[in-house]
Amino acid sequence: MATPGFLPRDRFLAIAGVVVNVLGLVVASWAISHEDPLQTANLVLAIAAWIPTAITGLIASVALLSRRRWGMVVAIVALSLQLLTLLPYCIVRLALVSADRGLWAVLTGSLLVEAILLIVYWSRALGRYHR
């Protein structure tokens, strides 16, 4: 029995992944240079977590565009790293910085939902190959 191929939605998500991860690198570099109440936290997290997460996501997206199955595993890892780093940062920012609290609440919720849905999607897509 032949293994199913990549779906058109997989290609769309891979292209979206390239765009989002490149934007993530731009935002991380902006966060390092921007004056902010959490300037030190921004610097440390950008260097230690945000930039490696975006690079991992970029590698996963390029692998998915090349129709490599291992790209699905790397995408799950990159999304897990995103949850691990950005979600606690957003929660701490909500608690400590009163400016733009509504925006950060919406951003935190949307990042949480987006990452969980994409982890589930790529896990199910990876399962298509092991039937």
Backbone as JSON Lines, residues from 0, in Angstrom:
{"i":0,"aa":"M","n":[0.83,-1.17,0.0],"ca":[0.0,0.0,0.0],"c":[0.88,1.24,0.0]}
{"i":1,"aa":"A","n":[0.61,2.16,-0.89],"ca":[1.42,3.37,-1.03],"c":[1.09,4.35,0.09]}
{"i":2,"aa":"T","n":[2.09,5.05,0.54],"ca":[1.86,6.06,1.56],"c":[1.23,7.29,0.93]}
{"i":3,"aa":"P","n":[0.32,7.93,1.63],"ca":[-0.31,9.13,1.06],"c":[0.7,10.26,0.91]}
{"i":4,"aa":"G","n":[0.51,11.08,-0.08],"ca":[1.42,12.2,-0.32],"c":[1.07,13.4,0.52]}
{"i":5,"aa":"F","n":[1.79,14.44,0.31],"ca":[1.52,15.69,1.01],"c":[0.23,16.28,0.47]}
{"i":6,"aa":"L","n":[-0.56,16.84,1.34],"ca":[-1.8,17.5,0.94],"c":[-1.5,18.93,0.51]}
{"i":7,"aa":"P","n":[-2.36,19.53,-0.31],"ca":[-2.16,20.95,-0.68],"c":[-2.12,21.85,0.55]}
{"i":8,"aa":"R","n":[-2.86,21.51,1.59],"ca":[-2.87,22.3,2.82],"c":[-1.49,22.27,3.48]}
{"i":9,"aa":"D","n":[-0.77,21.15,3.36],"ca":[0.58,21.05,3.92],"c":[1.5,22.09,3.27]}
{"i":10,"aa":"R","n":[1.4,22.23,1.97],"ca":[2.23,23.21,1.26],"c":[1.88,24.63,1.69]}
{"i":11,"aa":"F","n":[0.58,24.92,1.81],"ca":[0.15,26.24,2.26],"c":[0.68,26.54,3.66]}
{"i":12,"aa":"L","n":[0.59,25.56,4.57],"ca":[1.08,25.76,5.94],"c":[2.6,25.92,5.96]}
{"i":13,"aa":"A","n":[3.29,25.22,5.06],"ca":[4.75,25.37,5.0],"c":[5.14,26.76,4.51]}
{"i":14,"aa":"I","n":[4.42,27.28,3.51],"ca":[4.7,28.64,3.03],"c":[4.39,29.66,4.13]}
{"i":15,"aa":"A","n":[3.26,29.46,4.81],"ca":[2.91,30.34,5.93],"c":[3.98,30.26,7.03]}
{"i":16,"aa":"G","n":[4.53,29.06,7.24],"ca":[5.58,28.89,8.23],"c":[6.84,29.66,7.9]}
{"i":17,"aa":"V","n":[7.21,29.67,6.62],"ca":[8.38,30.44,6.19],"c":[8.15,31.93,6.49]}
{"i":18,"aa":"V","n":[6.98,32.43,6.1],"ca":[6.67,33.85,6.3],"c":[6.66,34.2,7.78]}
{"i":19,"aa":"V","n":[5.98,33.41,8.59],"ca":[5.85,33.69,10.03],"c":[7.21,33.61,10.73]}
{"i":20,"aa":"N","n":[8.03,32.65,10.36],"ca":[9.33,32.52,11.02],"c":[10.3,33.63,10.61]}
{"i":21,"aa":"V","n":[10.23,34.08,9.37],"ca":[11.05,35.23,8.96],"c":[10.58,36.47,9.72]}
{"i":22,"aa":"L","n":[9.26,36.65,9.82],"ca":[8.73,37.78,10.61],"c":[9.13,37.65,12.08]}
{"i":23,"aa":"G","n":[9.17,36.42,12.59],"ca":[9.61,36.2,13.97],"c":[11.05,36.64,14.19]}
{"i":24,"aa":"L","n":[11.91,36.39,13.21],"ca":[13.3,36.85,13.32],"c":[13.37,38.38,13.31]}
{"i":25,"aa":"V","n":[12.55,39.01,12.47],"ca":[12.52,40.47,12.4],"c":[12.01,41.05,13.73]}
{"i":26,"aa":"V","n":[10.94,40.47,14.27],"ca":[10.38,40.95,15.54],"c":[11.37,40.74,16.68]}
{"i":27,"aa":"A","n":[12.08,39.61,16.68],"ca":[13.08,39.37,17.73],"c":[14.19,40.4,17.67]}
{"i":28,"aa":"S","n":[14.65,40.74,16.47],"ca":[15.7,41.75,16.36],"c":[15.18,43.13,16.76]}
{"i":29,"aa":"W","n":[13.91,43.41,16.45],"ca":[13.31,44.68,16.88],"c":[13.17,44.72,18.4]}
{"i":30,"aa":"A","n":[12.77,43.61,19.01],"ca":[12.58,43.56,20.47],"c":[13.9,43.79,21.21]}
{"i":31,"aa":"I","n":[15.0,43.37,20.62],"ca":[16.3,43.57,21.25],"c":[16.66,45.06,21.3]}
{"i":32,"aa":"S","n":[16.35,45.78,20.24],"ca":[16.77,47.18,20.15],"c":[15.73,48.18,20.65]}
{"i":33,"aa":"H","n":[14.51,47.75,20.88],"ca":[13.42,48.64,21.27],"c":[13.44,48.91,22.79]}
{"i":34,"aa":"E","n":[13.24,50.17,23.16],"ca":[13.13,50.53,24.58],"c":[11.84,49.94,25.14]}
{"i":35,"aa":"D","n":[11.95,49.24,26.27],"ca":[10.81,48.54,26.84],"c":[11.05,48.34,28.34]}
{"i":36,"aa":"P","n":[9.97,48.27,29.13],"ca":[10.17,47.99,30.56],"c":[10.84,46.65,30.82]}
{"i":37,"aa":"L","n":[10.68,45.7,29.92],"ca":[11.3,44.39,30.07],"c":[12.46,44.2,29.09]}
{"i":38,"aa":"Q","n":[13.27,45.25,28.94],"ca":[14.38,45.25,27.98],"c":[15.33,44.07,28.2]}
{"i":39,"aa":"T","n":[15.71,43.83,29.44],"ca":[16.65,42.73,29.72],"c":[16.03,41.39,29.4]}
{"i":40,"aa":"A","n":[14.76,41.2,29.78],"ca":[14.07,39.95,29.46],"c":[13.95,39.75,27.95]}
{"i":41,"aa":"N","n":[13.66,40.83,27.23],"ca":[13.57,40.75,25.77],"c":[14.89,40.31,25.17]}
{"i":42,"aa":"L","n":[15.99,40.89,25.64],"ca":[17.31,40.55,25.12],"c":[17.64,39.09,25.38]}
{"i":43,"aa":"V","n":[17.45,38.65,26.63],"ca":[17.8,37.28,26.99],"c":[16.93,36.27,26.24]}
{"i":44,"aa":"L","n":[15.63,36.51,26.22],"ca":[14.74,35.57,25.53],"c":[14.94,35.57,24.02]}
{"i":45,"aa":"A","n":[15.2,36.71,23.44],"ca":[15.42,36.76,22.0],"c":[16.65,35.94,21.61]}
{"i":46,"aa":"I","n":[17.73,36.11,22.36],"ca":[18.97,35.39,22.02],"c":[18.87,33.91,22.39]}
{"i":47,"aa":"A","n":[18.28,33.61,23.54],"ca":[18.26,32.23,24.01],"c":[17.11,31.4,23.46]}
{"i":48,"aa":"A","n":[16.0,32.04,23.08],"ca":[14.84,31.23,22.74],"c":[14.16,31.64,21.43]}
{"i":49,"aa":"W","n":[13.83,32.91,21.26],"ca":[13.03,33.31,20.11],"c":[13.75,33.08,18.79]}
{"i":50,"aa":"I","n":[15.01,33.47,18.72],"ca":[15.76,33.3,17.47],"c":[15.99,31.82,17.16]}
{"i":51,"aa":"P","n":[16.42,30.98,18.14],"ca":[16.53,29.54,17.83],"c":[15.2,28.9,17.43]}
{"i":52,"aa":"T","n":[14.11,29.33,18.06],"ca":[12.8,28.78,17.71],"c":[12.42,29.16,16.29]}
{"i":53,"aa":"A","n":[12.65,30.4,15.9],"ca":[12.33,30.84,14.54],"c":[13.21,30.13,13.51]}
{"i":54,"aa":"I","n":[14.47,29.93,13.83],"ca":[15.36,29.22,12.9],"c":[14.93,27.76,12.75]}
{"i":55,"aa":"T","n":[14.56,27.12,13.86],"ca":[14.07,25.75,13.81],"c":[12.79,25.67,12.98]}
{"i":56,"aa":"G","n":[11.89,26.62,13.18],"ca":[10.67,26.67,12.39],"c":[10.93,26.91,10.92]}
{"i":57,"aa":"L","n":[11.91,27.73,10.62],"ca":[12.28,28.0,9.23],"c":[12.84,26.74,8.56]}
{"i":58,"aa":"I","n":[13.68,26.01,9.28],"ca":[14.21,24.74,8.76],"c":[13.07,23.76,8.52]}
{"i":59,"aa":"A","n":[12.13,23.68,9.46],"ca":[10.99,22.77,9.3],"c":[10.15,23.16,8.1]}
{"i":60,"aa":"S","n":[9.9,24.44,7.92],"ca":[9.08,24.89,6.8],"c":[9.74,24.61,5.46]}
{"i":61,"aa":"V","n":[11.03,24.84,5.37],"ca":[11.75,24.56,4.12],"c":[11.75,23.05,3.85]}
{"i":62,"aa":"A","n":[11.92,22.24,4.9],"ca":[11.87,20.79,4.72],"c":[10.48,20.34,4.27]}
{"i":63,"aa":"L","n":[9.44,20.97,4.81],"ca":[8.08,20.63,4.38],"c":[7.82,21.04,2.94]}
{"i":64,"aa":"L","n":[8.37,22.18,2.53],"ca":[8.25,22.59,1.13],"c":[8.97,21.61,0.2]}
{"i":65,"aa":"S","n":[10.02,20.98,0.71],"ca":[10.76,19.98,-0.06],"c":[10.15,18.59,0.07]}
{"i":66,"aa":"R","n":[9.0,18.51,0.77],"ca":[8.25,17.26,0.98],"c":[9.07,16.22,1.74]}
{"i":67,"aa":"R","n":[9.76,16.66,2.75],"ca":[10.5,15.77,3.63],"c":[9.64,15.45,4.84]}
{"i":68,"aa":"R","n":[9.48,14.18,5.14],"ca":[8.65,13.8,6.29],"c":[9.26,14.26,7.61]}
{"i":69,"aa":"W","n":[10.58,14.31,7.69],"ca":[11.21,14.73,8.93],"c":[10.89,16.18,9.24]}
{"i":70,"aa":"G","n":[10.46,16.94,8.23],"ca":[10.05,18.32,8.46],"c":[8.85,18.41,9.39]}
{"i":71,"aa":"M","n":[8.0,17.39,9.37],"ca":[6.85,17.37,10.27],"c":[7.3,17.25,11.72]}
{"i":72,"aa":"V","n":[8.29,16.42,11.95],"ca":[8.81,16.25,13.32],"c":[9.47,17.54,13.78]}
{"i":73,"aa":"V","n":[10.26,18.16,12.92],"ca":[10.93,19.41,13.28],"c":[9.9,20.52,13.49]}
{"i":74,"aa":"A","n":[8.81,20.51,12.72],"ca":[7.74,21.5,12.91],"c":[7.1,21.33,14.28]}
{"i":75,"aa":"I","n":[6.87,20.1,14.7],"ca":[6.3,19.85,16.03],"c":[7.26,20.34,17.11]}
{"i":76,"aa":"V","n":[8.54,20.1,16.93],"ca":[9.54,20.58,17.89],"c":[9.55,22.1,17.94]}
{"i":77,"aa":"A","n":[9.53,22.76,16.79],"ca":[9.55,24.23,16.74],"c":[8.31,24.81,17.4]}
{"i":78,"aa":"L","n":[7.15,24.22,17.14],"ca":[5.92,24.72,17.75],"c":[5.92,24.5,19.26]}
{"i":79,"aa":"S","n":[6.49,23.39,19.7],"ca":[6.61,23.13,21.15],"c":[7.54,24.15,21.8]}
{"i":80,"aa":"L","n":[8.64,24.47,21.12],"ca":[9.54,25.5,21.63],"c":[8.84,26.85,21.71]}
{"i":81,"aa":"Q","n":[8.0,27.13,20.72],"ca":[7.24,28.38,20.74],"c":[6.34,28.44,21.96]}
{"i":82,"aa":"L","n":[5.64,27.35,22.24],"ca":[4.79,27.31,23.43],"c":[5.62,27.47,24.71]}
{"i":83,"aa":"L","n":[6.75,26.81,24.72],"ca":[7.61,26.81,25.91],"c":[8.19,28.18,26.22]}
{"i":84,"aa":"T","n":[8.43,28.99,25.21],"ca":[9.09,30.27,25.45],"c":[8.15,31.47,25.41]}
{"i":85,"aa":"L","n":[7.32,31.54,24.39],"ca":[6.49,32.74,24.23],"c":[5.32,32.81,25.2]}
{"i":86,"aa":"L","n":[4.71,31.68,25.5],"ca":[3.55,31.71,26.38],"c":[3.9,32.2,27.8]}
{"i":87,"aa":"P","n":[4.93,31.67,28.45],"ca":[5.28,32.22,29.77],"c":[5.69,33.69,29.71]}
{"i":88,"aa":"Y","n":[6.4,34.08,28.65],"ca":[6.8,35.49,28.5],"c":[5.57,36.38,28.43]}
{"i":89,"aa":"C","n":[4.58,35.97,27.62],"ca":[3.37,36.78,27.49],"c":[2.61,36.87,28.81]}
{"i":90,"aa":"I","n":[2.57,35.8,29.57],"ca":[1.87,35.81,30.86],"c":[2.58,36.74,31.83]}
{"i":91,"aa":"V","n":[3.9,36.66,31.9],"ca":[4.67,37.56,32.78],"c":[4.5,39.0,32.34]}
{"i":92,"aa":"R","n":[4.51,39.24,31.04],"ca":[4.32,40.6,30.53],"c":[2.94,41.12,30.91]}
{"i":93,"aa":"L","n":[1.92,40.27,30.83],"ca":[0.57,40.67,31.23],"c":[0.54,41.07,32.7]}
{"i":94,"aa":"A","n":[1.28,40.35,33.53],"ca":[1.26,40.62,34.96],"c":[2.06,41.86,35.35]}
{"i":95,"aa":"L","n":[3.17,42.12,34.66],"ca":[4.09,43.18,35.09],"c":[3.95,44.51,34.35]}
{"i":96,"aa":"V","n":[3.49,44.49,33.11],"ca":[3.42,45.71,32.31],"c":[1.96,46.02,32.02]}
{"i":97,"aa":"S","n":[1.52,47.2,32.47],"ca":[0.11,47.54,32.29],"c":[-0.21,48.11,30.91]}
{"i":98,"aa":"A","n":[0.79,48.57,30.19],"ca":[0.55,49.15,28.86],"c":[0.18,48.05,27.87]}
{"i":99,"aa":"D","n":[-0.84,48.3,27.08],"ca":[-1.29,47.38,26.04],"c":[-1.66,46.0,26.57]}
{"i":100,"aa":"R","n":[-2.25,45.95,27.74],"ca":[-2.59,44.66,28.36],"c":[-3.61,43.89,27.52]}
{"i":101,"aa":"G","n":[-4.58,44.57,26.94],"ca":[-5.58,43.91,26.11],"c":[-4.97,43.27,24.87]}
{"i":102,"aa":"L","n":[-4.06,43.99,24.24],"ca":[-3.37,43.46,23.06],"c":[-2.58,42.21,23.41]}
{"i":103,"aa":"W","n":[-1.86,42.24,24.52],"ca":[-1.06,41.08,24.93],"c":[-1.93,39.91,25.33]}
{"i":104,"aa":"A","n":[-3.11,40.17,25.9],"ca":[-4.02,39.09,26.24],"c":[-4.52,38.38,24.98]}
{"i":105,"aa":"V","n":[-4.88,39.16,23.97],"ca":[-5.34,38.58,22.7],"c":[-4.19,37.84,22.03]}
{"i":106,"aa":"L","n":[-3.0,38.42,22.03],"ca":[-1.83,37.79,21.43],"c":[-1.51,36.46,22.12]}
{"i":107,"aa":"T","n":[-1.55,36.46,23.45],"ca":[-1.25,35.24,24.2],"c":[-2.26,34.14,23.87]}
{"i":108,"aa":"G","n":[-3.53,34.48,23.87],"ca":[-4.56,33.5,23.55],"c":[-4.44,32.97,22.14]}
{"i":109,"aa":"S","n":[-4.18,33.86,21.19],"ca":[-4.08,33.41,19.8],"c":[-2.83,32.56,19.57]}
{"i":110,"aa":"L","n":[-1.71,32.89,20.24],"ca":[-0.51,32.06,20.12],"c":[-0.74,30.67,20.7]}
{"i":111,"aa":"L","n":[-1.43,30.61,21.81],"ca":[-1.72,29.33,22.44],"c":[-2.57,28.46,21.53]}
{"i":112,"aa":"V","n":[-3.66,29.01,21.02],"ca":[-4.56,28.24,20.15],"c":[-3.85,27.84,18.86]}
{"i":113,"aa":"E","n":[-3.14,28.77,18.26],"ca":[-2.43,28.49,17.0],"c":[-1.41,27.38,17.16]}
{"i":114,"aa":"A","n":[-0.61,27.45,18.19],"ca":[0.44,26.44,18.38],"c":[-0.16,25.07,18.67]}
{"i":115,"aa":"I","n":[-1.18,25.01,19.51],"ca":[-1.79,23.71,19.83],"c":[-2.45,23.1,18.6]}
{"i":116,"aa":"L","n":[-3.18,23.91,17.83],"ca":[-3.82,23.39,16.62],"c":[-2.8,22.9,15.59]}
{"i":117,"aa":"L","n":[-1.7,23.62,15.45],"ca":[-0.68,23.19,14.49],"c":[0.07,21.95,14.97]}
{"i":118,"aa":"I","n":[0.3,21.83,16.27],"ca":[0.92,20.61,16.8],"c":[0.02,19.41,16.53]}
{"i":119,"aa":"V","n":[-1.27,19.56,16.78],"ca":[-2.22,18.47,16.51],"c":[-2.24,18.15,15.01]}
{"i":120,"aa":"Y","n":[-2.26,19.18,14.16],"ca":[-2.31,18.95,12.72],"c":[-1.08,18.18,12.24]}
{"i":121,"aa":"W","n":[0.12,18.63,12.61],"ca":[1.32,17.96,12.13],"c":[1.48,16.58,12.74]}
{"i":122,"aa":"S","n":[0.99,16.38,13.95],"ca":[1.02,15.04,14.55],"c":[0.12,14.09,13.76]}
{"i":123,"aa":"R","n":[-1.07,14.56,13.4],"ca":[-1.97,13.73,12.6],"c":[-1.41,13.52,11.2]}
{"i":124,"aa":"A","n":[-0.79,14.52,10.62],"ca":[-0.18,14.37,9.29],"c":[0.95,13.36,9.33]}
{"i":125,"aa":"L","n":[1.72,13.38,10.4],"ca":[2.8,12.4,10.54],"c":[2.22,11.01,10.69]}
{"i":126,"aa":"G","n":[1.08,10.9,11.36],"ca":[0.42,9.6,11.51],"c":[-0.1,9.04,10.2]}
{"i":127,"aa":"R","n":[-0.33,9.87,9.19],"ca":[-0.78,9.37,7.88],"c":[0.26,8.45,7.26]}
{"i":128,"aa":"Y","n":[1.53,8.65,7.61],"ca":[2.6,7.86,7.01],"c":[2.87,6.55,7.72]}
{"i":129,"aa":"H","n":[2.26,6.38,8.87],"ca":[2.55,5.15,9.65],"c":[1.36,4.22,9.73]}
{"i":130,"aa":"R","n":[0.48,4.31,8.76],"ca":[-0.68,3.4,8.74],"c":[-0.36,2.18,7.93]}
